[in-house]
Amino acid sequence: MPVAIITGASKGLGRALAEALAARGWDLVLDARNAGVLKETARALEAYGTRVTALPGDVTDTWHRTALVTEARALGGVDLLVSNASALGAEPLVRLEELPLDGLRRALEVNVVAALGLVREALPALRAAPAGTVVTVSSDAAAEAYETWGGYGASKAALDQLAAVLGAEEPGLRVWAVDPGDMATDLYAAAVPDDDGARPEPASVVPALLRLLDERPASGRYGAAALLEAR
Ligand SMILES: NC(=O)c1ccc[n+]([C@@H]2O[C@H](COP(=O)([O-])OP(=O)(O)OC[C@H]3O[C@@H](n4cnc5c(N)ncnc54)[C@H](OP(=O)(O)O)[C@@H]3O)[C@@H](O)[C@H]2O)c1
């Protein structure tokens, strides 16, 4: 069975993707910082009959990243690496003039540095896999100038460029940066607590990711909305 590492998989989009992959028979290595929530998620996913390794930790921790890849190798390798865990830099979001520099550093550390660290750790296994794939979860804030989304958006823009160059450097892999669009999750609520508008559930975005896995288009940046529309 193929093996996926998904960071930030205890809830939101990461959990929804993990559930869809478990339903397809994938073995999973999942992380999140809150061990209790992650354990409950892993227990629920085990109902699909696949192997689920839940490893609590922070993606910015080098040892934790090594452990994620070690666990995946123990399950058979790394077919898919999804960098989904994310930091906003300020909760709620604030305008750039108020953005704490340590918040920006944290967003860059979680969203960019840790993502590259995990890719580097997993690259030998990804290259050895029959269809090695990297997904980095982006945001439209990486490309649009929304007030208050500057620090987070800058980190996601950096992540996009990292994914684009990785795709060019690793022609044997598929590397997709995916903008999921707005979703009703804890991250969005933390970003904009006063925004009570209705947003899609993260599970509604998962078919876009599954489409990429099924059709394996060229490495590049993809928007979930377009992938879902064309389906
Ligand atoms: N929601 C939206 O509207 C939206 C829009 C565009 C893009 N995105 C992107 O979609 C992705 C998923 O976000 P979401 O909305 O599904 O968020 P979410 O529901 O809040 O889930 C985030 C997950 O990441 C984990 N996490 C956060 N920081 C971590 C760290 N340093 N190390 C390990 N795990 C960590 C969280 O668990 P712990 O807190 O326990 O660590 C949780 O499992 C993110 O990349 C986000 O930027 C979201």
The ligand as an SDF file (V2000), in Angstrom:
LIG
                    3D

 48 52  0  0  0  0  0  0  0  0999 V2000
   -8.9020   27.4480    6.3580 N   0  0  0  0  0  0  0  0  0  0  0  0
   -8.7320   28.2080    5.2980 C   0  0  0  0  0  0  0  0  0  0  0  0
   -9.5850   29.0360    4.9370 O   0  0  0  0  0  0  0  0  0  0  0  0
   -7.4600   28.0850    4.4810 C   0  0  0  0  0  0  0  0  0  0  0  0
   -7.3740   28.8300    3.2940 C   0  0  0  0  0  0  0  0  0  0  0  0
   -6.2110   28.7150    2.5140 C   0  0  0  0  0  0  0  0  0  0  0  0
   -5.2050   27.8580    2.9230 C   0  0  0  0  0  0  0  0  0  0  0  0
   -5.3120   27.1480    4.0780 N   0  0  0  0  0  0  0  0  0  0  0  0
   -4.2340   26.2500    4.4400 C   0  0  0  0  0  0  0  0  0  0  0  0
   -4.7600   24.9510    4.6250 O   0  0  0  0  0  0  0  0  0  0  0  0
   -3.8940   24.2020    5.4920 C   0  0  0  0  0  0  0  0  0  0  0  0
   -4.7160   23.4990    6.5540 C   0  0  0  0  0  0  0  0  0  0  0  0
   -5.2770   24.4730    7.4010 O   0  0  0  0  0  0  0  0  0  0  0  0
   -6.6870   24.2610    8.1120 P   0  0  0  0  0  0  0  0  0  0  0  0
   -7.4930   25.4550    7.7570 O   0  0  0  0  0  0  0  0  0  0  0  0
   -7.1940   22.8990    7.8490 O   0  0  0  0  0  0  0  0  0  0  0  0
   -6.2450   24.4360    9.6450 O   0  0  0  0  0  0  0  0  0  0  0  0
   -6.6770   23.6970   10.9880 P   0  0  0  0  0  0  0  0  0  0  0  0
   -8.0170   23.0600   10.8950 O   0  0  0  0  0  0  0  0  0  0  0  0
   -6.4580   24.6990   12.0600 O   0  0  0  0  0  0  0  0  0  0  0  0
   -5.6070   22.5190   11.0950 O   0  0  0  0  0  0  0  0  0  0  0  0
   -4.2400   22.7930   11.1930 C   0  0  0  0  0  0  0  0  0  0  0  0
   -3.5170   21.4970   11.5620 C   0  0  0  0  0  0  0  0  0  0  0  0
   -2.1160   21.7520   11.6300 O   0  0  0  0  0  0  0  0  0  0  0  0
   -1.6320   21.3680   12.9380 C   0  0  0  0  0  0  0  0  0  0  0  0
   -0.4790   22.2140   13.2050 N   0  0  0  0  0  0  0  0  0  0  0  0
   -0.4350   23.5690   13.2960 C   0  0  0  0  0  0  0  0  0  0  0  0
    0.8090   23.9820   13.5500 N   0  0  0  0  0  0  0  0  0  0  0  0
    1.5930   22.8760   13.5810 C   0  0  0  0  0  0  0  0  0  0  0  0
    2.9690   22.6540   13.7940 C   0  0  0  0  0  0  0  0  0  0  0  0
    3.8050   23.6720   14.0230 N   0  0  0  0  0  0  0  0  0  0  0  0
    3.4380   21.3790   13.7690 N   0  0  0  0  0  0  0  0  0  0  0  0
    2.5980   20.3390   13.5410 C   0  0  0  0  0  0  0  0  0  0  0  0
    1.2830   20.4980   13.3270 N   0  0  0  0  0  0  0  0  0  0  0  0
    0.7790   21.7420   13.3680 C   0  0  0  0  0  0  0  0  0  0  0  0
   -2.8430   21.5360   13.8410 C   0  0  0  0  0  0  0  0  0  0  0  0
   -2.8010   20.7900   15.0370 O   0  0  0  0  0  0  0  0  0  0  0  0
   -2.0850   21.3770   16.3880 P   0  0  0  0  0  0  0  0  0  0  0  0
   -2.6170   22.7640   16.5910 O   0  0  0  0  0  0  0  0  0  0  0  0
   -2.4520   20.4090   17.4510 O   0  0  0  0  0  0  0  0  0  0  0  0
   -0.6100   21.3830   16.0840 O   0  0  0  0  0  0  0  0  0  0  0  0
   -3.9230   20.9600   12.9140 C   0  0  0  0  0  0  0  0  0  0  0  0
   -3.8630   19.5520   12.9020 O   0  0  0  0  0  0  0  0  0  0  0  0
   -2.8690   25.2010    6.0180 C   0  0  0  0  0  0  0  0  0  0  0  0
   -1.6760   25.0950    5.2710 O   0  0  0  0  0  0  0  0  0  0  0  0
   -3.5220   26.5460    5.7410 C   0  0  0  0  0  0  0  0  0  0  0  0
   -2.5730   27.5800    5.6170 O   0  0  0  0  0  0  0  0  0  0  0  0
   -6.4150   27.2450    4.8620 C   0  0  0  0  0  0  0  0  0  0  0  0
  1  2  1  0
  2  3  2  0
  2  4  1  0
  4  5  1  0
  4 48  2  0
  5  6  2  0
  6  7  1  0
  7  8  2  0
  8  9  1  0
  8 48  1  0
  9 10  1  0
  9 46  1  0
 10 11  1  0
 11 12  1  0
 11 44  1  0
 12 13  1  0
 13 14  1  0
 14 15  2  0
 14 16  1  0
 14 17  1  0
 17 18  1  0
 18 19  2  0
 18 20  1  0
 18 21  1  0
 21 22  1  0
 22 23  1  0
 23 24  1  0
 23 42  1  0
 24 25  1  0
 25 26  1  0
 25 36  1  0
 26 27  1  0
 26 35  1  0
 27 28  2  0
 28 29  1  0
 29 30  1  0
 29 35  2  0
 30 31  1  0
 30 32  2  0
 32 33  1  0
 33 34  2  0
 34 35  1  0
 36 37  1  0
 36 42  1  0
 37 38  1  0
 38 39  2  0
 38 40  1  0
 38 41  1  0
 42 43  1  0
 44 45  1  0
 44 46  1  0
 46 47  1  0
M  CHG  2   8   1  16  -1
M  END
$$$$
